[in-house]
Amino acid sequence: MAHPQHPGRAPRPIPQPQLPAFCRTRRPITTTVRLDDLRQLQWLLWLVLALQLSTVLLVLAGPVPAPLTATPGGFTPAVFASPHDAPVPSPSQP
């Protein structure tokens, strides 16, 4: 809906959109990159790749099983390694 024009009054000009000040300034668009900066970036990318790979390997390995608990008076590895009729030395007895 248009607004009615009053007699003897000039129509208001429609303002054109303007760019922000940082877009209107003229600055060089070139950037200097040193070789040392590129080497540091490459080192950082290798580090990130190693961390990602280790994370993937941990996920693929699955959950870690709970440690086995010793039963009272239970078996020791020496029991399985000794002959059946030989006595098993105990570290708690002299």
C-alpha positions as CSV (number, residue, x, y, z in Angstrom):
1,M,0.0,0.0,0.0
2,A,1.5,3.3,-1.1
3,H,1.5,6.4,1.1
4,P,-0.2,9.4,-0.4
5,Q,2.1,12.2,-1.6
6,H,1.6,15.7,0.0
7,P,1.5,18.6,-2.5
8,G,4.7,20.6,-2.6
9,R,6.8,17.9,-0.9
10,A,9.5,16.0,-2.8
11,P,9.5,12.3,-2.4
12,R,12.1,10.9,0.0
13,P,15.0,9.2,-1.8
14,I,15.3,5.5,-0.9
15,P,18.7,4.9,0.7
16,Q,20.9,2.4,-1.0
17,P,22.4,-0.3,1.2
18,Q,26.1,0.3,2.1
19,L,28.8,-2.1,2.9
20,P,30.4,-2.0,6.4
21,A,33.5,0.1,6.8
22,F,35.9,-2.9,6.9
23,C,34.7,-3.9,3.4
24,R,35.1,-0.4,1.9
25,T,38.7,0.1,2.9
26,R,41.3,-0.8,0.3
27,R,44.0,-3.1,1.6
28,P,46.3,-5.5,-0.1
29,I,44.9,-9.0,-0.3
30,T,48.2,-10.8,-0.4
31,T,49.5,-12.8,2.5
32,T,53.0,-13.8,3.2
33,V,53.5,-17.4,4.5
34,R,56.9,-18.5,5.7
35,L,58.2,-21.9,5.1
36,D,58.7,-22.4,8.9
37,D,54.9,-21.8,9.4
38,L,54.1,-24.5,6.8
39,R,56.5,-27.0,8.6
40,Q,54.8,-26.3,11.9
41,L,51.4,-26.8,10.3
42,Q,52.6,-30.1,8.8
43,W,53.9,-31.3,12.2
44,L,50.6,-30.4,13.8
45,L,48.6,-32.3,11.1
46,W,50.8,-35.4,11.7
47,L,50.1,-35.1,15.4
48,V,46.4,-34.9,14.9
49,L,46.5,-37.8,12.5
50,A,48.4,-39.9,15.1
51,L,45.9,-39.0,17.8
52,Q,42.9,-39.9,15.6
53,L,44.5,-43.2,14.6
54,S,45.1,-44.1,18.2
55,T,41.5,-43.2,19.1
56,V,40.2,-45.5,16.3
57,L,42.4,-48.3,17.4
58,L,41.1,-48.0,21.0
59,V,37.6,-48.0,19.8
60,L,38.2,-51.1,17.6
61,A,39.9,-52.9,20.5
62,G,36.7,-52.8,22.5
63,P,36.1,-52.7,26.2
64,V,38.9,-53.9,28.6
65,P,37.8,-57.0,30.6
66,A,37.8,-56.7,34.4
67,P,40.9,-58.0,36.1
68,L,40.6,-61.4,37.6
69,T,40.2,-61.4,41.4
70,A,42.2,-63.9,43.5
71,T,40.1,-66.4,45.4
72,P,41.0,-67.0,49.1
73,G,43.4,-70.0,49.2
74,G,43.1,-70.0,45.4
75,F,45.5,-71.0,42.7
76,T,48.7,-69.3,41.9
77,P,50.6,-69.6,38.6
78,A,53.1,-71.9,40.4
79,V,50.3,-74.5,40.9
80,F,49.8,-74.8,37.1
81,A,53.6,-75.0,36.4
82,S,54.6,-77.6,39.0
83,P,54.2,-81.3,38.8
84,H,51.1,-82.7,40.4
85,D,52.9,-84.5,43.2
86,A,55.5,-81.8,44.1
87,P,54.8,-79.4,46.9
88,V,54.2,-75.9,46.0
89,P,56.4,-73.4,47.9
90,S,54.5,-70.5,49.4
91,P,56.1,-67.0,49.7
92,S,54.3,-66.5,53.1
93,Q,55.8,-69.6,54.7
94,P,59.6,-69.8,55.4
